[in-house]
Amino acid sequence: MTATDGLPDAALAERLAHKATGARPAAIRRFPTGSQHFVFEATFADRDAVVVRLSRAADRPIVRGALRQSALLRPLGVPLPEVIASDADAPLPYVILQRLPGNDLAHVIARLPEGRLEPIARRIVEAQRVAAATPTAGRYGYAADPASAPFANWSETLASGVLRSRTRIAAAGLFDLALVEALEAVFASLRPEADAQPATPFLHDTTTKNVIVTAAGAFSGIVDVDDLCFGDPRFVVALTLAALTAFGGPVAYAHTWMRIAGFRDDRLFRFYVAACLLDFLSEEGQVFNGNQRPTSPEARQRLLGLYAASLRDVT
């Protein structure tokens, strides 16, 4: 089982889809998003489509984590796609999944009437409540199981994210590092409040990506759950609000999510939003897995302005 240049490709995805379903795909296309995996849709003439998620050998632990989350959360009612076939030990590990109808929420959210957004937010809150009831070991950060969470407190998790943004911004050279220093100064005063947060498990990527809805706004499910985050579950709402602010869409969706979940909109939450916008700034000039977000000087300047406004909101 090989692929061109040792990387997953469409030919491998086609062979695996054929093997798993017994039917030869009529077409294979790679999804244009994703920074970690190589994800393909296989469509057929006479059966439902499947998703073939291929990974590098180095990402084998992530594939195992995804299978663990599916086995943990799907029986509890979290609407993850069915695993049709998988092999985490293959030279290029893979998972073949049910294709949920629709696309990422980001593709349709701007066209949906407000009345269609609240039911989606309620389904996400419900899934997050299920995740929050799963085991925690009192440790923080991103991990496939609670005991493997990397940090002793929540502030360390947040600091690691800011450090990642600093490293990317320094490497790309598109923005002044003073942007990071300003947020780090704010964060210093918020560390005690951050460290008071319990290590609550939450689905950290149910933003405008990975939440699958139809063109009409019907909720289909959640994809790409490789691990959980342990900490303050408001962080994923802040990430969603930052994405809607930066890339377009009704920010009311995030506010609705906050209301349904009963979350506080306080200074720590606003810091999360600023940190997420800084992370978006740090992605400018980066190439992830062959997928690079289109950018321009005008887009960068707009994003910079949004970050500056968010920073003022938390200072």
C-alpha positions in Angstrom: 0.0 0.0 0.0 1.9 3.0 -1.3 1.2 6.5 -2.4 3.1 9.1 -4.5 6.2 10.4 -2.8 5.2 8.5 0.4 2.2 10.8 0.9 -1.5 9.8 0.8 -3.1 10.5 -2.5 -6.3 10.1 -4.5 -5.2 6.7 -6.0 -4.7 5.2 -2.5 -8.1 6.7 -1.4 -9.8 5.1 -4.3 -8.3 1.6 -3.6 -9.2 1.8 0.0 -12.8 2.9 -0.7 -13.1 0.0 -3.2 -11.8 -2.5 -0.6 -14.1 -1.2 2.2 -17.3 -1.0 0.2 -16.8 -3.6 -2.5 -17.8 -1.0 -5.1 -15.5 1.0 -7.4 -15.8 4.7 -6.8 -17.2 6.8 -9.7 -15.2 9.8 -8.5 -12.6 10.8 -5.9 -12.1 14.4 -4.7 -9.9 15.8 -2.0 -11.5 18.3 0.5 -9.7 21.6 0.1 -9.4 22.1 3.9 -7.6 20.4 6.7 -4.1 20.9 8.2 -3.5 17.4 9.5 -5.0 14.7 7.4 -5.6 14.0 3.7 -9.3 13.7 3.4 -11.2 12.5 0.3 -14.8 12.0 -0.7 -15.5 8.8 -2.7 -18.8 8.8 -4.6 -20.4 5.8 -6.2 -23.0 5.2 -8.8 -25.2 3.0 -6.7 -24.4 3.5 -3.0 -23.8 6.4 -0.5 -20.6 8.3 -0.6 -17.9 7.6 2.0 -15.1 9.7 3.4 -11.5 8.4 3.2 -9.3 10.0 5.8 -5.6 9.2 5.2 -2.7 10.2 7.4 1.0 10.1 7.5 2.7 7.3 9.4 3.9 9.9 12.0 0.2 10.7 12.7 -0.6 7.1 13.7 -1.3 8.2 17.3 -3.9 10.7 16.1 -5.7 8.1 14.1 -5.8 5.9 17.2 -7.2 8.8 19.1 -9.9 9.4 16.6 -11.0 5.8 16.8 -11.0 6.0 20.6 -13.2 9.1 20.5 -15.6 7.5 18.2 -15.9 4.4 20.4 -16.3 6.6 23.5 -18.7 9.3 22.3 -20.8 7.8 19.5 -22.6 5.3 21.8 -23.3 8.2 24.2 -25.2 10.0 21.5 -22.6 12.4 20.1 -23.5 12.5 16.3 -20.2 11.3 14.9 -20.1 9.5 11.5 -20.0 5.7 11.5 -16.6 4.1 11.1 -16.9 1.8 8.1 -13.3 0.5 8.1 -9.9 1.5 9.6 -6.3 0.5 10.0 -4.2 2.5 12.3 -1.3 0.1 11.7 -1.2 0.5 8.0 1.9 2.1 6.4 -0.3 5.1 5.8 -3.0 4.8 8.5 -6.6 5.5 7.5 -10.2 5.6 8.6 -13.1 5.3 6.2 -16.3 7.0 7.4 -19.9 7.5 6.6 -20.4 10.7 4.6 -22.7 12.9 6.5 -25.0 14.9 4.2 -24.0 18.6 3.8 -20.9 20.6 4.3 -19.1 22.6 7.0 -21.3 25.2 8.6 -19.0 27.9 7.3 -20.2 27.2 3.8 -23.9 28.0 4.5 -24.1 30.0 7.8 -24.2 33.4 6.1 -27.2 32.3 4.0 -29.2 30.7 6.8 -32.1 32.6 8.5 -31.5 33.2 12.2 -34.2 30.7 13.1 -32.2 27.9 11.5 -29.1 28.7 13.6 -30.5 28.2 17.1 -31.4 24.5 16.5 -27.8 23.9 15.3 -26.4 25.7 18.4 -28.7 23.5 20.6 -27.4 20.3 19.1 -23.8 21.5 19.6 -24.5 22.4 23.3 -26.1 18.9 23.7 -23.0 17.2 22.3 -20.7 19.3 24.5 -22.7 18.4 27.6 -22.2 14.7 26.7 -18.5 15.3 26.3 -18.3 17.2 29.6 -19.7 14.2 31.4 -16.9 11.9 30.2 -14.0 11.2 32.6 -11.4 13.8 33.5 -8.1 13.3 35.3 -7.8 16.9 36.5 -5.2 17.7 33.8 -5.5 20.2 31.0 -5.0 20.6 27.3 -5.5 18.5 24.2 -5.4 14.7 24.6 -7.0 11.5 23.4 -7.5 10.3 27.0 -7.7 12.3 30.2 -4.5 11.0 31.8 -2.4 12.1 28.8 -3.5 15.7 29.0 -0.2 17.6 29.0 -0.6 20.4 31.5 -1.2 20.8 35.2 -3.4 23.9 34.8 -5.4 25.7 32.2 -3.1 28.8 32.0 -0.3 26.6 30.7 -2.6 25.4 27.9 -3.4 29.0 27.0 0.2 30.1 27.2 1.2 27.3 24.8 -1.3 28.6 22.3 0.0 32.1 22.5 3.6 30.8 22.2 2.6 28.9 19.0 1.2 32.1 17.6 4.4 34.0 18.5 6.5 31.3 16.8 4.5 31.4 13.6 4.4 35.2 13.4 8.2 35.3 13.9 8.7 32.8 11.2 6.4 34.4 8.6 7.7 38.0 9.3 4.4 39.6 8.3 3.5 41.2 11.6 5.3 42.9 14.5 5.9 40.7 17.6 4.6 43.6 19.6 1.1 42.3 18.8 1.9 39.1 20.8 3.6 41.1 23.6 0.4 43.1 24.2 -1.7 40.0 24.6 0.9 38.4 26.9 0.8 41.4 29.1 -3.0 41.1 29.4 -2.7 37.4 30.0 -0.4 37.9 33.0 -3.3 39.4 35.0 -5.7 36.7 34.0 -3.6 33.6 35.0 -5.2 33.2 38.4 -8.7 33.3 36.9 -7.7 30.8 34.2 -6.2 28.5 36.8 -9.5 28.4 38.7 -11.2 26.7 35.7 -11.9 23.0 36.2 -10.6 20.5 33.7 -13.8 19.9 31.8 -13.7 17.7 28.7 -15.0 19.5 25.6 -15.1 19.1 21.8 -12.6 21.8 20.8 -13.2 22.1 17.1 -17.0 22.3 16.7 -16.7 25.8 15.2 -17.8 26.8 11.7 -15.8 23.8 10.6 -16.5 20.2 11.4 -20.2 20.9 12.1 -21.9 19.4 9.1 -25.2 20.9 7.9 -27.2 20.7 4.7 -27.8 23.6 2.4 -31.2 24.1 4.1 -29.6 24.2 7.5 -30.4 20.8 8.8 -27.8 19.5 11.3 -26.1 16.3 10.2 -23.4 15.7 12.8 -19.8 16.4 13.8 -16.6 15.3 12.2 -12.8 15.2 12.9 -12.9 14.5 16.6 -9.3 13.2 17.2 -9.1 14.2 20.8 -10.8 16.3 23.5 -9.6 19.4 25.2 -9.7 19.6 29.0 -10.3 23.0 30.4 -12.8 25.8 30.0 -15.4 24.8 27.4 -16.1 28.4 26.6 -12.9 28.4 24.6 -14.5 26.7 21.6 -17.3 29.3 21.6 -14.6 32.0 21.6 -12.9 30.3 18.7 -16.2 30.2 16.8 -16.9 33.9 17.5 -13.4 34.8 16.4 -13.9 32.8 13.1 -17.2 34.5 12.4 -15.7 37.9 13.1 -12.7 37.3 11.0 -14.0 35.4 8.0 -17.7 36.4 7.8 -20.9 35.1 9.2 -23.5 36.0 11.8 -21.8 36.4 15.2 -25.2 36.0 16.8 -24.7 32.3 16.3 -21.9 32.3 18.9 -23.9 34.5 21.3 -26.8 32.1 20.9 -24.5 29.2 21.8 -23.3 31.2 24.9 -26.9 31.8 26.0 -28.1 28.2 25.6 -25.1 26.9 27.4 -25.4 29.4 30.2 -21.8 30.6 29.8 -20.4 33.9 31.1 -19.2 36.6 28.8 -16.4 38.0 31.0 -12.9 39.3 30.6 -11.4 35.8 30.4 -13.8 34.9 27.6 -12.8 38.1 25.7 -9.2 37.1 26.2 -9.9 33.8 24.5 -11.4 35.6 21.5 -8.3 37.9 21.2 -6.0 34.8 21.5 -7.9 33.1 18.7 -7.7 36.1 16.5 -4.0 36.3 17.1 -3.8 32.6 16.1 -5.5 33.5 12.8 -3.0 36.2 12.3 -0.2 33.7 12.9 -1.6 31.4 10.1 -1.0 34.1 7.5 2.0 33.0 5.4 1.8 29.4 6.6 1.2 26.3 4.5 -0.7 23.5 6.2 -0.7 20.1 4.5 -0.8 21.6 1.1 -3.9 23.7 2.0 -3.1 27.4 2.3 -5.8 30.0 3.0 -6.0 32.7 0.3 -4.7 36.0 1.6 -3.8 39.5 0.6 -2.4 42.7 2.1 -5.9 44.0 2.5 -7.1 40.9 4.2 -4.2 40.9 6.6 -4.8 44.6 7.4 -8.5 43.8 8.2 -7.6 40.9 10.4 -5.0 43.1 12.2 -7.7 45.7 12.9 -10.1 43.1 14.3 -7.4 41.7 16.5 -6.5 45.3 17.8 -10.2 45.9 18.5 -10.5 42.6 20.4 -7.4 43.4 22.4 -8.8 46.8 23.4 -12.0 44.9 24.6 -10.0 42.9 27.1 -7.6 45.5 28.4 
